[in-house]
């Protein structure tokens, strides 16, 4: 989910001061995640990550180029009508609208365009956000009331569909690590027929829809890419939103792996998606505290014996967004991270929740930046080339509400 359109003004200096005071104590939550690709060699002729030297006094492959990409896939619908629904009837109607939008936004077709973007740039490592898993089940309020989703019938698995397109013919990309984020299930009136549901309490609902959000790292096969020590987790600082009068926690988090590419030095590759919907005028913002968790001691992007390459949808920037939404990016800058991507052109975001060509989105909507590639070792990791992808519709759809962001990084240590 991209940058929220609700902007707010505040004193940036005060925001930075508060965040700086909180940063040393920022809590950091390690999740177990899916431990794919531990010590895996995605190329040929390497040592599978065994006994790799994480120090900086060894040969780290001066002049080697590592290609990375960050890509938000767009979950497929605007969730705001359900979050803001004033009644049960409105909630059921909004959930039905969400399910219809997901189908209208046709991820099986969009996956073709997304795969074309990735295959054209050939990134060695890809950080994906909003890798949605949509499932359905019989209509029930129980998952909303208990917070325990139960629907199991898969409608769209964005990860599987994207991999099928990426790996047509030879296997080109594989999963390194997956982290589940928020997991929501609710009844909906998808067919628009009143009173056809089996449960009188939600008579208009004939189906439950379940959204599981995931962050994913992919590695390119056969290109000399090695990974080790995959990790993932959820942030401790999380947004809560009211659903039918009950607080619902929106889980977000990160994925990470150690990597080296074609003889480069080992580095830490971190992929994240910070909160999109902070309450107005909140200082420090939730996403700023999440950024602080990333760089706090023990965090996945903390300074250590490996240089860090951080990619993701930060929902923040230093100059293309309103002052309140600059907080998270400034936390990362204060921690020593430096930009290693282009902002020309800008890559966020379509103003329409419908991605079909002619459904309301426009190239002119891309007027700010929230997707980034950063490093904490700017002396040794330079930017050789960067590009924004997916700015025009293909196959009748924009690939996502975000554009993609690619960077070729030169390792000079």
C-alpha positions in Angstrom: 0.0 0.0 0.0 1.5 3.3 -1.0 1.7 6.7 0.5 -1.4 8.0 2.2 -3.0 11.0 0.6 -3.7 12.6 4.0 -0.8 15.0 4.6 -0.1 17.0 7.7 2.2 19.9 8.7 4.4 19.8 11.8 7.8 21.1 13.0 10.4 18.8 11.5 13.0 19.8 14.0 10.8 18.8 16.9 10.0 15.5 15.1 13.6 14.7 14.7 14.5 15.6 18.2 11.8 13.3 19.6 12.7 10.4 17.2 16.4 10.8 18.1 15.6 10.5 21.8 13.5 7.4 21.1 15.8 5.7 18.7 18.2 4.1 21.1 15.3 2.5 23.0 13.3 1.5 19.9 12.2 -2.0 20.4 12.9 -4.6 17.7 10.9 -7.8 17.2 12.5 -10.8 15.5 10.0 -13.1 13.8 10.8 -16.5 12.6 9.3 -16.1 9.2 10.1 -18.6 6.4 13.7 -19.6 6.4 14.2 -20.3 2.7 17.5 -20.4 1.0 19.8 -20.6 4.0 23.4 -20.7 2.8 22.1 -21.1 -0.8 24.2 -20.7 -3.9 21.9 -19.3 -6.6 24.8 -19.3 -9.1 27.5 -21.8 -10.0 30.9 -22.7 -8.6 30.6 -21.0 -5.2 31.0 -22.3 -1.7 27.3 -22.1 -0.7 28.0 -19.4 1.9 29.9 -21.7 4.2 32.5 -20.0 6.3 32.1 -16.6 4.6 34.2 -13.8 6.0 32.0 -11.0 7.4 35.0 -8.7 8.1 36.1 -5.9 5.9 39.8 -6.8 5.7 39.3 -9.5 3.1 39.0 -9.3 -0.7 35.5 -8.0 -1.3 35.7 -7.9 -5.1 36.6 -4.3 -5.9 34.6 -2.9 -8.8 31.9 -5.6 -8.7 28.4 -4.6 -9.7 25.3 -5.9 -7.8 21.8 -5.2 -9.3 18.9 -4.7 -6.9 15.3 -3.9 -7.2 12.3 -2.9 -5.0 8.8 -3.6 -6.2 5.5 -3.0 -4.5 2.9 -5.3 -6.2 -0.2 -3.5 -5.0 -2.6 -5.7 -3.0 -5.4 -5.1 -5.5 -7.9 -2.8 -3.8 -8.5 0.2 -1.6 -9.1 -1.0 2.0 -10.2 2.4 3.3 -13.9 1.9 2.8 -13.9 -1.2 5.0 -11.8 0.4 7.7 -14.0 3.5 7.9 -17.4 1.7 7.6 -19.9 3.2 10.0 -22.1 0.1 10.3 -22.1 -3.7 9.9 -24.1 -3.3 6.7 -21.7 -0.8 5.3 -18.8 -3.0 6.3 -20.2 -6.0 4.4 -20.8 -3.8 1.4 -17.3 -2.4 1.5 -15.7 -5.8 1.7 -17.7 -6.9 -1.3 -16.4 -3.9 -3.2 -12.8 -4.8 -2.2 -13.2 -8.3 -3.6 -14.7 -7.0 -6.8 -11.8 -4.5 -7.2 -9.2 -7.3 -6.6 -10.8 -9.3 -9.4 -11.0 -6.3 -11.7 -7.3 -5.5 -11.1 -6.5 -8.9 -12.5 -3.2 -9.9 -11.0 -2.7 -12.9 -13.3 -2.4 -10.3 -16.1 -0.5 -7.8 -14.0 2.0 -10.5 -13.1 3.0 -10.8 -16.7 4.0 -7.1 -16.8 5.7 -7.2 -13.4 7.8 -10.2 -14.6 8.7 -8.3 -17.8 10.0 -5.4 -15.7 12.1 -7.7 -13.5 13.4 -9.8 -16.4 14.3 -6.7 -18.4 16.5 -5.4 -15.6 17.8 -8.7 -14.3 18.2 -7.7 -10.7 20.3 -10.1 -8.6 18.1 -9.5 -5.5 14.5 -8.2 -5.5 12.6 -6.9 -2.5 8.8 -7.3 -2.9 6.1 -5.7 -0.9 2.3 -6.3 -0.8 2.7 -9.8 -2.1 -0.9 -10.6 -1.4 -2.5 -13.9 -0.8 -6.3 -13.7 -1.3 -8.4 -16.6 0.1 -12.1 -17.1 0.5 -14.5 -19.1 2.9 -18.1 -19.2 4.0 -19.5 -16.0 5.4 -18.9 -15.4 9.1 -18.2 -12.6 11.5 -16.1 -14.9 13.8 -12.7 -14.1 12.2 -13.4 -10.3 12.7 -14.5 -10.8 16.3 -11.8 -13.2 17.3 -8.9 -11.9 15.0 -8.4 -15.5 13.9 -8.8 -15.9 10.1 -10.0 -19.3 8.8 -10.6 -19.0 5.1 -8.4 -21.4 3.1 -9.6 -21.5 -0.5 -6.9 -19.7 -2.6 -8.2 -17.2 -5.1 -5.0 -15.3 -5.9 -1.5 -16.1 -4.7 0.5 -13.2 -5.9 3.9 -14.9 -5.2 3.0 -18.1 -7.0 1.6 -16.2 -10.0 4.6 -13.9 -10.3 7.1 -16.8 -10.0 5.2 -18.7 -12.7 5.7 -15.7 -15.1 9.4 -15.2 -14.0 10.3 -18.8 -14.5 8.6 -19.6 -17.7 11.3 -21.8 -19.5 14.4 -21.8 -17.3 14.1 -21.1 -13.5 15.3 -17.5 -13.2 14.2 -16.5 -9.7 13.6 -18.2 -6.4 12.4 -17.3 -3.0 15.0 -16.5 -0.3 12.6 -15.5 2.5 8.9 -14.7 3.1 7.4 -12.8 6.0 3.7 -12.7 6.7 2.4 -9.3 7.6 -1.3 -8.4 8.4 -3.9 -11.2 7.9 -7.5 -10.0 7.7 -10.7 -11.8 7.0 -14.2 -10.4 6.8 -17.7 -11.1 5.3 -18.6 -9.4 2.0 -21.4 -8.9 -0.4 -19.3 -9.6 -3.5 -22.2 -10.4 -5.9 -24.3 -7.4 -4.9 -27.4 -9.5 -4.3 -29.3 -8.5 -1.2 -30.3 -11.1 1.4 -28.7 -14.1 -0.3 -26.3 -15.0 2.6 -26.9 -18.0 4.8 -26.3 -16.0 8.1 -29.3 -13.7 9.1 -26.9 -11.5 11.1 -25.0 -10.7 7.8 -27.8 -11.5 5.4 -26.2 -9.7 2.4 -22.8 -11.5 2.8 -22.4 -14.7 0.7 -18.7 -15.0 1.1 -15.7 -14.2 3.4 -12.6 -12.7 1.9 -9.2 -13.1 3.5 -6.1 -11.0 2.7 -2.7 -12.1 3.9 0.1 -9.5 3.2 3.7 -10.7 2.7 7.1 -9.2 2.1 9.5 -11.3 0.0 13.1 -11.4 -1.2 13.9 -13.1 -4.5 17.3 -14.1 -5.8 18.4 -14.6 -9.3 19.4 -18.1 -10.3 22.5 -18.9 -12.4 24.0 -15.4 -11.9 26.5 -16.0 -9.1 24.2 -14.9 -6.3 24.8 -16.5 -2.9 22.6 -15.9 0.1 22.9 -17.0 3.8 21.3 -16.3 7.1 17.8 -15.4 5.9 15.7 -13.6 8.6 12.4 -11.8 8.9 10.2 -10.2 11.5 7.3 -7.9 12.4 7.8 -4.5 14.0 6.9 -3.9 17.6 5.4 -0.5 16.8 2.2 -1.1 14.8 -0.9 0.8 13.8 -4.3 -0.1 15.2 -7.4 0.7 13.2 -11.1 0.4 14.3 -13.1 -2.4 12.7 -16.7 -2.5 13.9 -15.6 -0.8 17.1 -12.8 -3.2 17.8 -9.1 -2.3 17.4 -7.3 -4.2 14.7 -3.5 -4.3 14.6 -1.9 -3.9 11.2 1.2 -6.0 11.2 4.2 -4.8 9.1 7.7 -5.9 9.0 10.9 -6.8 7.1 12.9 -9.5 5.4 16.7 -9.8 5.2 19.5 -12.0 4.0 23.3 -11.9 3.8 24.4 -12.0 0.2 27.3 -11.7 -2.2 27.2 -11.5 -5.9 29.8 -12.6 -8.5 32.7 -12.1 -6.0 31.5 -9.0 -4.3 31.9 -8.6 -0.6 29.2 -10.0 1.7 26.5 -7.5 2.5 23.2 -7.4 4.3 20.2 -7.0 2.0 17.1 -5.8 3.8 13.6 -5.3 2.4 10.8 -3.5 4.3 7.4 -1.9 4.0 6.7 0.9 6.6 3.2 1.9 7.7 1.1 3.8 5.1 -1.6 5.2 7.3 -0.3 7.2 10.3 -2.8 9.3 12.2 -2.6 13.0 11.3 0.0 15.0 13.1 1.4 12.0 15.0 5.0 12.8 16.3 6.9 10.6 16.1 5.0 8.8 13.4 4.4 5.0 13.5 6.5 4.6 10.4 9.3 6.7 11.9 9.4 4.4 15.0 9.4 1.4 12.6 12.4 2.9 10.8 14.0 3.3 14.2 13.5 -0.4 14.9 15.3 -1.2 11.6 18.5 0.7 12.6 18.4 0.2 16.3 21.1 -2.2 17.8 20.1 -5.7 16.8 17.9 -4.5 14.0 18.2 -5.9 10.5 19.6 -2.6 9.1 21.8 -1.8 12.1 25.4 -0.9 11.6 27.6 -4.0 12.0 30.3 -6.1 10.4 28.4 -6.2 7.1 27.5 -3.2 4.9 23.7 -2.8 4.6 21.7 -2.4 1.4 18.1 -1.4 2.4 15.3 -1.4 -0.2 11.5 -1.0 0.2 8.4 1.1 0.3 9.2 3.5 3.1 6.2 5.7 2.6 8.6 8.5 3.4 11.1 10.8 1.7 13.1 14.0 2.5 11.7 16.4 -0.1 8.9 15.1 -2.2 6.3 14.5 0.5 4.7 16.7 3.2 6.8 17.5 6.3 5.1 15.0 8.6 5.8 12.2 6.2 9.5 13.0 6.1 10.1 11.6 9.6 10.9 8.0 8.8 13.3 8.8 6.0 15.1 11.2 8.2 15.5 8.6 10.9 17.3 6.5 8.4 19.5 9.4 7.2 20.4 10.2 10.8 21.4 6.5 11.2 23.9 7.0 8.4 22.0 5.5 5.4 22.4 7.2 2.1 20.3 7.1 -1.0 21.4 4.9 -3.9 18.6 5.3 -6.4 17.1 7.9 -8.7 14.1 10.1 -8.1 13.9 11.2 -11.7 11.2 10.3 -12.7 9.2 10.0 -9.5 7.5 6.6 -8.9 4.5 7.0 -6.6 1.6 6.6 -7.0 -1.6 6.2 -9.1 -4.6 8.0 -7.5 -7.0 5.3 -8.7 -7.6 2.0 -6.9 -8.5 0.5 -10.3 -5.4 -0.2 -12.5 -7.1 -0.9 -15.9 -6.0 1.5 -18.6 -8.6 4.2 -18.7 -10.0 3.5 -15.2 -8.7 6.8 -13.8 -5.0 6.4 -13.3 -2.6 8.7 -15.0 1.2 9.1 -15.5 0.8 12.6 -13.9 -0.2 10.8 -10.7 3.4 9.8 -10.1 4.5 12.9 -8.3 6.5 11.8 -5.2 8.9 9.1 -4.1 8.4 6.6 -1.3 10.3 3.6 -2.8 14.1 3.7 -2.0 17.4 1.9 -2.3 19.8 3.0 0.5 23.2 1.9 2.0 25.1 2.6 5.2 28.4 2.2 3.4 28.4 5.0 0.8 32.2 5.1 0.5 32.4 1.6 -0.8 28.9 1.1 -2.4 28.3 3.6 -5.2 25.5 4.1 -7.6 26.4 3.1 -11.1 22.9 3.2 -12.6 19.3 3.6 -11.5 16.0 3.5 -13.3 12.3 3.7 -12.6 10.2 1.0 -14.3 6.5 0.4 -14.9 5.4 3.9 -15.5 3.1 3.0 -18.4 0.3 0.5 -18.6 0.9 -2.8 -20.5 -1.5 -5.6 -21.3 -4.3 -3.2 -20.5 -3.2 -2.5 -16.9 -0.7 -0.6 -14.9 1.5 -3.3 -13.3 0.9 -1.7 -9.8 -0.1 1.6 -8.3 3.7 2.1 -7.7 6.4 2.1 -10.2 9.4 -0.1 -9.7 12.9 1.0 -8.7 16.1 -0.6 -10.0 19.7 0.2 -9.0 23.1 -1.1 -10.1 25.4 -0.8 -7.2 29.2 -0.7 -7.6 31.1 -2.3 -4.7 34.5 -0.5 -4.4 35.8 -1.7 -1.0 
